[in-house]
Amino acid sequence: MQKLGLTQSLQQKLSPQQIQFIKLLQIPTAELEARVEEELEVNPALEEGGEDTQDDFSSDSEYEDSADQSSDDVDVDDYLRDDDFSGYKMQGDGSYGEDDKEMPIPMMQSLNDQLNMQLGFLHMDDRREAIGRQLLGSIESDGYIRRDLEAIINDLAFSQNIETDLDEVEEILRKIQKFDPPGIAARNLQECLLLQLERKDDQTPAVQNAISILEDHFDEFTKKHYDKIMKRLDIDEDQLKDAINSITKLNPKPGGAGGAARTQYLIPDFILTNNNGKLELSLNSRNAPELRISRSYSDMLDAYDKSNKKDKKLKETVSFVKQKLDSAKWFIDAIRQRQQTLLHTMRAIVDYQFDFFLEGDESKLRPMILKDIANRINMDISTVSRVANSKSVQTEFGIYPLKYFFSEGIATDSGEDVSSREVKNTLRELIENENKKKPLSDDKLEKELKSKGYNIARRTVAKYREQMNIPVARLRKEL
């Protein structure tokens, strides 16, 4: 039996302006220029400010949101008061004029382009070339084909009406695996390394032993059971060292070198300088695009205000103009809010980690979490997270991602909190200086850290070790 009931609930919905601001806040400086260009293309009411730009858009200026007004009741004055919006460039960019220069982006041929060109050199018939292109399309960015060949055969049958079998596909795959870079189109790490070794011109005893290790004793090799390998191959320790040295020089990700279509330069979002002990923070000037409301669109509303307002087509036109003007104002305001929020957040981070920014000494980094900064600037943690997640700052000691400055705290014997980064650095030093023939286990690492005053559990040691991509003791063992 169905019942009709009345319930009351409280929901929070974001306005279009809030959504616009959130999207702009999370993109880094390198992407902002493209986002502004995109908005300029879709909104003719928005223009780039030139030399004729009027008064700068005040950071305290406000405008009435009249998006919900009907086209019969357009308050033209709201749109003709464009003194505040005639030009817009926030102050605080500093005198870093060089930031306005275009960063060089050297173009490179993509990995897929290189492989397709090499496929053409095989001069196969159209059918076999189509199979080859299907295989090339299955190569992932690191250079591997992880898709099952049976699935690729099914794709060819359904999408291209090409009937083939496993033998033919493997034959064409073997041809592709001879392409450059060496190791390309391998189905796993073992095959990738073997492909590279087999192409070496100097088939020395070390290379031949390396091939035997990978072909017949790969499992023992990955687990570093070196004694078993030496016994089964009947080789001594020096021969094993030479073979392993041949393997470690290979490239486990052959697609990495040619996988990107272009090389990008890291563009910092903030610039921090030390002026005789006074830290001065500024935004990269690329964060301050000069934008203004189109004068011609304001003139259209002015003409409408003096015309016969009962004309239906004119009403439709003015409704479109009004929508574009609202959108332009929202976008300009979102850019302004983005700048203010970025600076507000970064200033709080600089104040919190002042000692580090003054000297660049990692040991001076204080434990800091998102909540610490959110409380300082009276903003939501999600806002701080969006700023910290994809932004970086240029200092006199190098460029750092903002995420670098956030870490949890670890208690010491003296009762003080130290940054987990300090603990990680100590842990890394212990592992770097250990006897590689008898690497330290996580239990021993825990005891070493406790002897240095860090109260830390073994599971935390394991977590930090994994975060630094350091393998367990057994896999760190060397001859």
JOWO-V921158 format. One record per backbone hydrogen bond with DSSP energy under -1.0 kcal/mol. CO is the residue of the C=O (numbers start at 1). NH is the residue of the N-H. E is the energy in kcal/mol with one decimal. If there is no record, write none. Layout:
BEGIN
[[CO	NH	E] [CO	NH	E]]
END
This chain:
BEGIN
[[15	19	-2.3] [16	20	-2.4] [17	21	-2.3] [18	22	-2.6] [19	23	-2.3] [20	24	-1.9] [21	25	-2.5] [22	26	-1.6] [28	31	-1.3] [28	32	-1.0] [31	35	-1.9] [32	36	-2.6] [33	37	-2.3] [34	38	-2.1] [35	39	-1.9] [36	40	-2.4] [37	41	-1.8] [38	42	-1.7] [39	43	-1.7] [43	46	-1.7] [45	294	-3.0] [47	292	-2.6] [50	53	-1.5] [58	61	-1.2] [64	66	-1.0] [66	69	-1.6] [70	73	-1.6] [74	76	-1.3] [75	78	-1.4] [76	79	-1.4] [76	80	-1.8] [77	81	-1.6] [80	82	-2.3] [82	86	-1.0] [85	293	-1.2] [92	283	-1.2] [95	97	-1.2] [96	99	-1.9] [97	100	-1.7] [98	101	-1.5] [106	263	-1.3] [110	114	-2.2] [111	115	-2.4] [112	116	-2.5] [113	117	-2.0] [114	118	-1.9] [115	119	-2.1] [116	120	-1.6] [119	122	-1.4] [120	123	-1.2] [125	129	-2.5] [126	130	-2.0] [127	131	-1.6] [128	132	-2.2] [129	133	-2.5] [130	134	-1.9] [131	135	-2.0] [132	136	-2.4] [133	137	-2.3] [136	139	-1.4] [140	143	-2.2] [142	255	-2.5] [143	185	-2.3] [144	140	-3.1] [148	152	-1.6] [149	153	-2.3] [150	154	-1.9] [151	155	-2.1] [152	156	-2.2] [153	157	-1.8] [154	158	-2.5] [155	159	-3.0] [156	160	-1.3] [156	162	-2.2] [165	169	-2.1] [166	170	-2.6] [167	171	-1.9] [168	172	-2.2] [169	173	-2.5] [170	174	-2.3] [171	175	-1.2] [172	176	-2.0] [173	177	-2.3] [175	178	-1.2] [176	179	-2.3] [181	184	-1.6] [183	186	-1.0] [186	145	-2.6] [188	192	-2.2] [189	193	-2.5] [190	194	-2.1] [191	195	-2.4] [192	196	-1.4] [193	197	-2.1] [194	198	-2.7] [197	200	-1.5] [201	203	-1.2] [202	204	-2.2] [204	208	-2.6] [205	209	-2.6] [206	210	-2.1] [207	211	-2.4] [208	212	-2.0] [209	213	-2.5] [210	214	-2.3] [211	215	-2.7] [212	216	-2.7] [213	217	-1.7] [217	221	-2.1] [218	222	-2.6] [219	223	-1.5] [220	225	-2.6] [221	224	-1.1] [224	226	-1.7] [225	229	-1.5] [226	230	-2.6] [227	231	-2.0] [228	232	-2.5] [229	233	-2.4] [230	234	-1.0] [230	235	-1.7] [236	240	-2.1] [237	241	-2.4] [238	242	-2.2] [239	243	-2.1] [240	244	-2.8] [241	245	-2.4] [242	246	-1.6] [243	247	-1.5] [244	248	-2.8] [247	250	-1.9] [253	256	-1.8] [261	108	-1.8] [269	284	-2.5] [270	394	-2.8] [271	282	-1.9] [273	280	-3.0] [275	278	-1.2] [278	275	-3.1] [280	273	-2.4] [282	271	-2.8] [284	287	-2.7] [285	288	-1.7] [290	49	-2.3] [292	47	-2.8] [294	298	-1.5] [295	299	-2.2] [296	300	-1.5] [297	301	-1.4] [298	302	-1.8] [299	303	-2.5] [300	304	-2.1] [301	305	-2.1] [304	307	-1.3] [308	311	-1.3] [311	315	-2.0] [312	316	-2.1] [313	317	-2.1] [314	318	-2.6] [315	319	-1.9] [316	320	-1.8] [317	321	-2.5] [318	322	-2.6] [319	323	-2.0] [320	324	-2.2] [321	325	-2.4] [322	326	-2.4] [323	327	-2.3] [324	328	-2.3] [325	329	-2.5] [326	330	-2.7] [327	331	-2.2] [328	332	-2.4] [329	333	-2.5] [330	334	-2.5] [331	335	-2.2] [332	336	-2.1] [333	337	-2.8] [334	338	-2.3] [335	339	-2.1] [336	340	-2.3] [337	341	-2.7] [338	342	-2.6] [339	343	-2.5] [340	344	-2.6] [341	345	-2.6] [342	346	-2.6] [343	347	-2.6] [344	348	-1.5] [345	349	-1.9] [346	350	-2.6] [347	351	-2.5] [348	352	-2.2] [349	353	-2.6] [351	354	-1.0] [353	357	-2.1] [354	358	-1.7] [355	359	-1.4] [356	360	-4.3] [361	364	-1.9] [362	365	-1.8] [368	407	-2.1] [369	373	-1.1] [370	374	-2.6] [371	375	-2.5] [372	376	-1.2] [373	377	-2.0] [374	379	-1.9] [380	384	-1.6] [381	385	-2.5] [382	386	-2.0] [383	387	-1.7] [384	388	-2.7] [385	389	-2.1] [391	402	-2.4] [392	269	-1.8] [392	270	-1.6] [393	400	-2.5] [394	272	-3.0] [395	398	-1.1] [398	395	-2.5] [400	393	-2.7] [401	404	-1.8] [402	405	-1.6] [403	406	-1.4] [407	368	-1.7] [408	420	-2.2] [410	418	-2.6] [411	455	-1.9] [412	415	-1.8] [416	412	-2.0] [418	410	-2.6] [419	423	-1.4] [420	424	-2.5] [421	425	-2.4] [422	426	-2.0] [423	427	-2.6] [424	428	-2.8] [425	429	-2.1] [426	430	-2.1] [427	431	-2.0] [428	432	-2.6] [429	433	-1.9] [435	438	-1.6] [436	478	-2.4] [441	445	-2.4] [442	446	-2.2] [443	447	-1.9] [444	448	-2.3] [445	449	-2.5] [446	450	-2.3] [447	451	-2.0] [449	454	-2.4] [450	453	-1.5] [453	413	-1.6] [454	456	-1.2] [457	461	-1.9] [458	462	-2.4] [459	463	-2.0] [460	464	-2.7] [461	465	-2.5] [462	466	-2.2] [463	467	-2.2] [464	468	-1.5] [465	470	-2.6] [466	469	-1.6] [473	476	-1.2]]
END
